[in-house]
């Protein structure tokens, strides 16, 4: 591997081996920097990587893991309390809503039917009243003598000579 | 379960099924690198542990959303970095709480305990002498993205592509961040690096 970029990236994580350093020097020969600057740069890079790798770890409390697990347990308990209350609401609420809508629907239908029946009864009563106000009809036997009926309603023609005398 | 499943992903699949022991293994494996990253971002050990605890609790709470196609360490460090950024933003909104403010539950105790500088501070356990202090200071002065990129480089299990995923930028941008960060560190630490103390 003679790719200078790849070798540099390896050098960011760990000091380069002598073989890798030689390969990097070889690949950087075409760089404008002179050999001394290049060598200095490579050494600084290597020293920095070593220094970064030697940064000591931050101290961690001996009970850190126990504290995390205690926090996780509190979280689990909090979740189960929340899910229980949600569970009871999740189950009951739809059922209550369904039952309430059923009751409402039945009540609405009952009210509509009742109203319709009342309206019909009212109409019936009104028609009965209307019929009861009609006077007694003549016997149908009268209709047999049609001529007699016609003369009953006939009015005599006006006496025009008599009218002229009065004028 | 696929044959070539990442061991951490296999543990995480067990966590999804409620296996607490599997989660304990993950915490033990990653607590150090997570705290290392957070400590060097926030520069406070107590806060680093508190935030690291939140990271793992968040991982546990989000277990249902974990996909085995994603590498666990990438996912974990993404959560860690995001919580760090949230804390940095929170600090920038509340830069200086009163040092005289009293604790809400114990009025005779201050909220902020100021360390006695005559006594050796806990960070001395971390820093070994002036040389290490210099590199810690130099790292702390880097921009957050360069610092995070360089610190994540120390995690051998993370490839540069995975570091890019954690940072939320392209591979080339990530390598550029690492390169620029390292150039800044080399300039600041040149006398110490040339002294040969950190020869490989």
Interface residues (C-beta under 8 A of the other chain):
Chain A: X9 X12 X13 X15 X44 X45 X46 X47 X48 X49 X50 X51 X52 X53 X54 X55 X56 X57 X58 X59 X60 X61 X64 X65 X67 X68 X69 X71 X72 X75
Chain B: X20 X23 X24 X27 X28 X31 X32 X35 X36 X39 X40 X45 X48 X49 X52 X53 X56 X57 X60 X61 X122 X125 X126 X127 X128 X132 X135 X136 X139 X150 X153 X154 X156 X160 X175 X178 X182 X185 X186 X189 X190 X192 X193 X194 X196 X198 X199 X200
